[in-house]
Structure formats: C-alpha cells, structure tokens
Amino acid sequence: MRILLPISLSLLLVTGAALAQGSLLDQGKRLMEGGGAGGAKSSGGSLSQGQIGDGLREALKVGTDRTVGRVGRADGFLADQAIRIKPPGLVQKAAPALKLAGYGNLVDDLELKMNRAAEKAAPLAKDIFADAISKMTIDDARQILDGPQDAATQYLRKTSSDPLYKAMRPIIDDQLTDVGAVKALDNLVQRGSGLPGTGSLGFDLGDHVTDKALDGLFLYIAKEEEAIRRNPAARTTDLLKTVFK
C-alpha cells in the first residue's frame, strides 16, 4: 500500500544571541551535547536533555496542529493547487473524451467530492500525530537534531503512516459515499464506457483519495520543517523560547 506521508513544525528561535550562534537546530544540538553526566547543562544553565526533548516535541506538536488546521477545513484541499486532489490518471486521460461527449461536469463533480472527503478526514491526523510525538525518545530527538533536513518529517512518516491510513480510510470511504463521489464515479464509468480514449475507468477511489490526502498533509509538514530549520526568527511557545535561547 503506497502512502506518501508529507509539517508544519514551526519551531522556535529567539533572541539576537541565538541568531549569532546559528540555526535553531544547531542550538538544539549544542544543548543536547552539552550536558553533564546527568544530561543537565553545566553552570551556564539548567536545561536537561529531557527538557530539550520536551521542547522538540512541543515544536512538532505546534507544527502538526498547524498543518492539520490548514488542510482539515472547507477548501483546505480544494482551493490549494499544491495539494488539490485530482481524479486518478485514468479519469484525467479520459476527460477530453468525456467533455466532448458532454460529461465534463461529472469530472468536476468527482474532483469536488474527493477533496471534500479528504478535508473531512484530515482532522483525525491531529491525535495520531500527537501520539507519535508523545512517544518520541531522547534518542529520537537526537537523531532528528543531528539528521538530514527532513529528519522530523521522516520520523513522523515512519511512526504515523499506518495509523493515519487506517484511521482516515474509513472516514474517507464514508464521505465519498455521503457526498456522492461514488455515485459520481459510477456516472462517469457508465457515460464513459465505450467512448474513444476512455478504456476502463475502474479503480479504488478510497485508496486514491486517502493516499493523496496523506501526501497533502506531509507536503506541508516537510515545508514547515524546512522553514523551521532555515528561519531562526520564528517564535512559538515559552518553552521553545527557553529551550532554544
């Protein structure tokens, strides 16, 4: 089962002193590596590695909440060309023939209903992300801080992809039925059958929409991580300001 899980981790950064010392994640690395035997900072401060982990977890939670809020609302998918869910390739390929035959409105109707289903299911991701973040260990935090530019996104993909799919797929299936997407697809199949260039239009609509909904979520998770890593001027909560000052 293919799942591309694309967050809005809008992390942290703080004072002019932090700007002089480098990026936020560089700050996190120094804090993680600068503790004594008990993981606490030496006389220069009192932050423990546990507090650093808490700060990173909070940053991830802020980012995931923002991402879910962005896409899990009316027009969150439909009005965003970066993540708008298009009909499967077979339907898109058949679209010219369908439009010539007067069925173009059915293609548009299907696209609208697919995006509405994704918008309805997306809020389920909030609790699943929160659970994955709560289980993040100090070792996980260190790997994220020391890892590649998308290390946090990779962590969430690894820990959340299966639960996300399992939670969202039934909602999407129900929504596709409730909003009439399944009927819209049936209409397309019936009208398109036998038209030149259409071929077989059969496919798993729920799987397609769920995969694309996850793609949209993680696209913005990745964008948020990139912004966090590059923008040391972003500020969020008091904990993040304390941890990354």
C-alpha positions in Angstrom: 0.0 0.0 0.0 1.6 3.3 -1.1 1.5 6.0 1.4 3.4 9.3 0.9 3.2 11.0 4.1 4.2 14.7 3.6 4.6 19.6 8.8 4.3 22.3 9.8 6.7 22.3 12.7 7.0 26.0 13.1 9.8 25.7 15.7 11.3 28.3 17.6 14.1 30.7 17.8 14.7 33.5 19.8 16.9 36.3 20.7 19.7 38.1 18.9 22.2 36.0 20.7 20.6 32.9 19.2 20.9 34.4 15.8 24.6 35.0 16.3 25.1 31.4 17.3 23.4 29.8 14.2 20.3 28.0 13.4 17.7 26.7 15.9 18.5 23.1 15.3 22.2 23.9 15.8 21.2 25.3 19.1 19.4 22.1 19.9 22.4 20.0 19.0 24.6 22.1 21.3 22.2 21.7 24.2 21.8 18.0 23.7 25.5 17.5 23.6 26.5 20.0 26.3 25.0 18.2 29.3 26.9 16.6 32.1 26.7 13.0 33.3 23.0 13.5 34.2 22.2 15.2 30.9 21.9 18.6 32.5 23.7 21.7 31.3 26.7 22.8 33.3 26.8 26.1 35.2 25.8 28.1 32.2 22.2 26.9 32.5 19.9 24.3 34.0 18.2 22.6 31.0 18.3 18.9 30.9 18.2 16.7 27.8 14.7 15.8 28.9 13.8 19.4 28.6 15.4 19.6 25.2 13.3 16.6 24.1 10.2 18.3 25.5 11.0 21.4 23.5 11.3 19.5 20.3 8.1 17.5 21.0 6.3 20.8 21.6 7.7 22.2 18.3 6.5 19.2 16.4 3.0 19.4 18.0 2.7 23.1 17.1 3.7 22.3 13.6 1.4 19.3 13.1 -1.5 21.1 14.6 -1.0 24.0 12.2 -0.8 21.6 9.2 -4.0 19.8 10.2 -5.7 23.1 10.8 -4.6 24.3 7.3 -5.9 21.3 5.4 -8.7 20.0 7.6 -11.2 22.7 6.8 -13.5 23.7 4.0 -11.4 24.2 0.8 -8.3 23.1 2.7 -7.6 20.8 -0.2 -9.9 22.0 -2.9 -8.6 25.6 -3.0 -4.9 24.7 -2.6 -3.4 23.9 -6.0 -0.3 22.3 -4.3 -2.4 19.6 -2.7 -5.8 19.6 -4.6 -6.7 16.0 -5.2 -7.2 15.3 -8.9 -9.1 12.3 -10.3 -6.9 9.3 -11.0 -4.9 9.3 -14.1 -7.4 7.1 -16.0 -10.1 9.6 -15.5 -7.9 12.6 -16.4 -6.8 10.8 -19.5 -10.4 10.2 -20.4 -11.5 13.7 -19.5 -11.2 15.2 -23.1 -13.5 12.4 -24.5 -15.9 12.8 -21.6 -16.1 16.6 -22.1 -16.6 16.2 -25.8 -19.5 13.9 -25.0 -20.9 16.5 -22.6 -19.9 14.9 -19.4 -17.2 17.3 -18.3 -19.4 18.4 -15.3 -19.2 14.8 -14.0 -15.4 15.0 -13.9 -15.5 18.3 -12.0 -18.2 17.0 -9.6 -16.0 13.9 -8.8 -13.0 16.2 -8.1 -15.0 18.4 -5.7 -16.3 15.4 -3.8 -12.9 13.8 -3.4 -11.5 16.9 -1.9 -14.4 17.3 0.4 -13.8 13.8 1.7 -10.2 14.5 2.4 -11.0 17.7 4.2 -13.4 15.9 6.5 -10.9 13.1 7.4 -7.8 15.3 7.9 -8.6 16.4 11.5 -8.2 12.8 12.6 -4.5 13.2 12.0 -4.1 15.6 14.9 -4.4 12.9 17.6 -2.3 10.4 15.7 0.5 12.9 15.3 0.2 13.8 19.0 0.5 10.2 20.0 3.6 9.7 17.8 5.2 12.8 19.2 4.5 11.8 22.8 6.3 8.6 22.3 9.5 10.3 20.9 12.5 9.4 23.0 15.7 11.3 23.7 17.4 9.2 21.1 14.7 10.1 18.6 15.2 13.7 19.4 18.9 13.5 19.0 18.5 11.7 15.6 16.2 14.5 14.5 18.5 17.2 15.6 21.6 15.5 14.0 19.8 14.2 11.0 19.1 15.4 7.5 16.9 18.4 6.6 13.7 16.3 6.7 14.6 14.1 9.7 11.5 15.2 11.7 9.2 14.5 8.7 10.8 11.1 8.3 10.2 10.4 11.9 6.5 11.2 11.6 6.2 9.3 8.4 7.7 6.2 10.0 5.6 6.4 13.1 2.3 7.7 11.8 1.7 6.4 8.3 0.0 3.2 9.1 -2.2 4.6 11.9 -3.1 7.6 9.7 -4.2 5.4 6.8 -6.2 3.1 9.0 -8.0 6.0 10.7 -8.6 8.1 7.6 -9.6 5.5 5.1 -13.0 4.5 6.7 -13.9 8.2 7.1 -13.0 8.9 3.5 -14.9 5.9 2.3 -18.0 7.1 4.2 -17.6 10.6 3.0 -17.1 9.6 -0.6 -20.4 7.8 -0.3 -22.2 10.5 1.6 -21.2 13.4 -0.7 -22.0 11.4 -3.7 -18.5 10.8 -5.1 -19.1 7.1 -5.5 -22.2 7.8 -7.5 -20.3 10.5 -9.5 -17.7 7.9 -10.4 -20.4 5.4 -11.3 -21.9 8.0 -13.6 -18.5 8.6 -15.2 -17.9 4.9 -15.8 -21.4 4.5 -17.3 -21.1 7.5 -19.5 -17.5 6.9 -20.5 -17.9 3.2 -21.3 -17.2 2.8 -25.0 -16.1 6.4 -25.6 -12.9 6.6 -27.7 -9.9 7.1 -25.5 -11.5 6.2 -22.2 -10.8 2.5 -21.8 -11.6 1.1 -18.3 -12.3 3.7 -15.7 -12.4 1.3 -12.8 -10.1 2.0 -9.7 -10.1 2.1 -5.9 -11.4 5.6 -5.2 -11.0 5.4 -1.5 -7.4 4.3 -1.7 -6.6 7.1 -4.2 -8.1 9.8 -2.1 -6.5 8.5 1.2 -3.1 8.4 -0.4 -3.4 11.9 -1.8 -4.8 13.2 1.5 -1.7 11.9 3.2 0.5 13.4 0.5 -1.0 16.8 1.2 -0.5 16.5 5.0 3.1 15.6 4.7 3.9 18.1 2.0 3.1 20.9 4.5 4.9 19.0 7.3 8.0 19.0 5.2 7.6 22.6 4.2 7.3 23.5 7.9 10.3 21.6 8.9 12.3 23.3 6.1 11.1 26.7 7.3 12.0 25.9 10.9 15.4 24.8 10.1 16.1 27.9 8.0 14.3 30.6 9.9 15.8 31.3 13.4 13.5 34.2 13.9 10.3 32.1 14.3 8.8 32.2 17.8 6.2 30.0 19.3 5.8 29.0 22.9 7.6 30.0 26.1 9.1 26.5 26.4 10.6 26.7 23.0 12.0 30.2 23.6 13.5 28.9 26.8 14.9 25.7 25.3 16.4 27.3 22.2 17.6 30.6 23.6 
